[in-house]
Amino acid sequence: MKKIIAVTLLFTIQQMISQEEHQSRWTTSAHVDLLYNKSNNYRYYDDMDKLRHTNIKKTGAIALSYDLDYRFFKRLSVSVSTGYNVFITPGMSTLKFGGGFKYKTNVDNKGYFTIQYAYHQPFNKKKFREGHEIKIAQYFDAYETNGHHILVGLLYNYDFFYLEGATKLPNNATRAFSLDYVHYGLSLAMVF
């Protein structure tokens, strides 16, 4: 029992001494991503019930997201993310929820490397059922004002959507199967 009390007392003292440091472990950030569609693959069944694939018009997407990060170690954080995506072709929009890891590339600034996963929930189920996103990005500290940091990022996104039961795109498709995108893009972020 004495050991438990001693450990609890030491832990409480340590928490009180480093309270300011623990408060700074939490950060939030808001992002605007502009994505260019490098490639896509639309899979569908034709009238012979054979699975085929084609490319659709290459356009892009816009993504808005908000991250809440908790720093576990000096450089490594875990993040929870929510956001809104608009895909231009075919026109569809989603809410997304996910998480990931961020690794600070330099202890002296806010720049980081991140890998994130998100689940897409569509607004219109006639377009697609659901989707998934993998985001890999490198952010660089660009500007600081009033304790807020502005970051510029380069990113890679892979988005995959299930289309079974959704509206068909090509004329010769009898039913849609899936659609995936490979995007490259630029991101602007503010860290609070």
C-alpha positions as a printed Julia matrix, in Angstrom:
192×3 Matrix{Float64}:
   0.0    0.0     0.0
   2.88   2.37    0.82
   4.34   1.78   -2.66
   1.04   2.69   -4.31
   0.79   5.9    -2.25
   4.43   6.79   -3.03
   3.97   6.21   -6.76
   0.71   8.19   -6.76
   2.37  11.06   -4.86
   5.38  11.13   -7.22
   3.09  11.02  -10.25
   0.99  13.91   -8.87
   4.09  16.02   -8.15
   5.47  15.3   -11.62
   2.11  16.31  -13.14
   2.05  19.58  -11.19
   5.64  20.46  -12.15
   5.14  19.76  -15.83
   1.53  20.97  -16.13
   2.48  23.67  -18.64
   4.29  21.14  -20.81
   1.28  18.79  -20.79
  -1.08  21.56  -21.82
   1.1   22.23  -24.85
   0.83  18.58  -25.94
  -2.54  19.37  -27.55
  -2.66  21.25  -30.86
  -5.31  21.83  -33.48
  -5.0   22.7   -37.14
  -7.24  23.6   -40.06
  -6.33  22.64  -43.67
  -7.4   23.6   -47.18
  -6.18  21.06  -49.78
  -6.25  21.68  -53.53
  -5.93  18.35  -55.34
  -5.08  17.56  -58.96
  -6.27  14.2   -60.28
  -3.17  12.41  -61.62
  -5.08   9.24  -62.52
  -8.32   7.42  -61.84
  -9.8    4.01  -62.49
 -13.55   3.49  -62.93
 -14.61  -0.18  -62.72
 -18.01  -1.3   -64.05
 -19.84  -4.3   -65.46
 -20.77  -4.27  -69.16
 -23.86  -5.87  -70.77
 -22.0   -9.24  -70.89
 -21.56  -8.96  -67.08
 -17.8   -8.67  -67.53
 -15.85  -6.39  -65.19
 -14.19  -3.6   -67.17
 -12.35  -0.42  -66.32
 -11.82   2.98  -67.89
 -10.58   6.44  -66.98
 -12.93   9.36  -66.5
 -12.16  13.02  -67.09
  -9.2   14.15  -64.97
 -10.1   17.12  -62.82
  -9.51  17.48  -59.11
 -10.94  17.97  -55.65
 -11.01  20.41  -52.78
 -10.76  19.23  -49.18
 -11.29  21.11  -45.93
 -10.22  19.39  -42.71
  -9.71  20.0   -39.02
  -7.21  17.99  -36.94
  -6.85  17.54  -33.19
  -3.37  16.28  -32.27
  -1.9   14.84  -29.1
   1.91  14.74  -28.87
   3.09  11.48  -27.3
   6.81  12.05  -27.76
   8.93  15.05  -28.62
   8.32  14.56  -32.35
   5.47  12.04  -32.7
   1.76  12.91  -32.45
  -1.46  11.04  -33.03
  -4.29  12.96  -34.68
  -8.05  12.71  -35.08
  -9.45  14.4   -38.18
 -12.76  15.43  -39.66
 -13.39  17.13  -42.97
 -15.4   17.87  -46.07
 -14.38  16.88  -49.63
 -15.76  18.03  -52.98
 -14.84  15.9   -56.03
 -15.36  17.7   -59.33
 -15.8   14.73  -61.72
 -18.09  13.0   -61.06
 -19.6   15.74  -58.92
 -19.89  14.42  -55.38
 -19.18  15.57  -51.84
 -18.43  13.71  -48.63
 -17.88  14.11  -44.94
 -14.77  12.32  -43.79
 -13.61  11.06  -40.4
 -10.26   9.55  -39.59
  -6.93   9.76  -37.89
  -3.24   9.29  -38.32
   0.25  10.08  -37.17
   2.37  13.21  -37.47
   6.15  13.3   -37.15
   7.78  16.69  -36.58
  10.67  17.01  -39.0
  12.26  19.82  -36.96
  11.79  20.35  -33.22
  12.22  24.13  -33.6
   9.21  24.68  -35.89
   5.76  23.25  -36.63
   6.6   21.43  -39.91
   5.72  17.74  -39.99
   5.33  14.58  -42.08
   1.95  12.84  -41.82
   0.19   9.63  -42.79
  -3.59   9.65  -42.32
  -6.58   7.44  -43.03
 -10.15   8.75  -43.44
 -13.54   7.17  -44.06
 -15.76   8.98  -46.62
 -19.48   9.25  -45.86
 -21.4   10.5   -48.93
 -24.14  13.11  -48.95
 -25.79  11.42  -51.93
 -25.94   7.6   -51.82
 -27.0    7.55  -55.5
 -23.44   8.59  -56.39
 -21.64   6.02  -54.19
 -22.03   4.1   -50.94
 -18.84   4.9   -49.04
 -15.15   5.46  -49.53
 -11.68   5.5   -48.0
  -8.75   7.91  -48.2
  -5.03   7.59  -47.54
  -3.15  10.89  -47.24
   0.63  11.25  -47.15
   1.94  14.79  -46.8
   4.91  16.93  -45.86
   4.17  20.33  -44.28
   6.67  23.18  -43.99
   6.5   26.04  -41.49
   6.01  29.17  -43.62
   4.91  32.02  -41.34
   4.09  32.76  -37.69
   1.67  35.42  -36.47
   0.22  35.93  -32.99
   1.22  32.42  -31.9
  -0.42  30.8   -34.93
   1.7   29.06  -37.55
   0.89  29.01  -41.26
   2.13  25.84  -43.01
   2.43  24.95  -46.68
   2.21  21.29  -47.63
   2.78  18.91  -50.53
   0.54  15.89  -50.49
  -0.46  12.61  -52.09
  -4.03  11.31  -51.71
  -5.46   7.95  -52.7
  -9.28   7.82  -52.61
 -11.33   4.65  -53.2
 -15.14   4.59  -53.52
 -17.62   1.71  -53.65
 -20.16   2.36  -56.41
 -22.36  -0.76  -56.35
 -25.93   0.44  -56.79
 -24.79   3.93  -57.82
 -25.42   5.89  -61.02
 -23.48   4.46  -64.0
 -20.96   6.7   -65.79
 -20.21   5.13  -69.22
 -23.13   4.43  -71.57
 -22.24   0.76  -71.98
 -22.1    0.06  -68.22
 -24.9   -2.08  -66.8
 -23.81  -1.44  -63.2
 -21.06   0.46  -61.45
 -18.47  -1.26  -59.26
 -15.8    1.13  -57.92
 -13.82   4.32  -58.55
 -10.39   5.27  -57.29
  -8.36   8.45  -57.61
  -4.69   9.28  -57.27
  -4.31  12.95  -56.36
  -1.33  15.22  -55.86
  -1.82  18.59  -54.31
  -0.94  21.65  -52.32
  -2.2   22.39  -48.86
  -2.42  25.47  -46.7
  -2.74  24.88  -42.95
  -3.0   26.96  -39.8
  -1.82  25.48  -36.51
  -3.46  26.87  -33.37
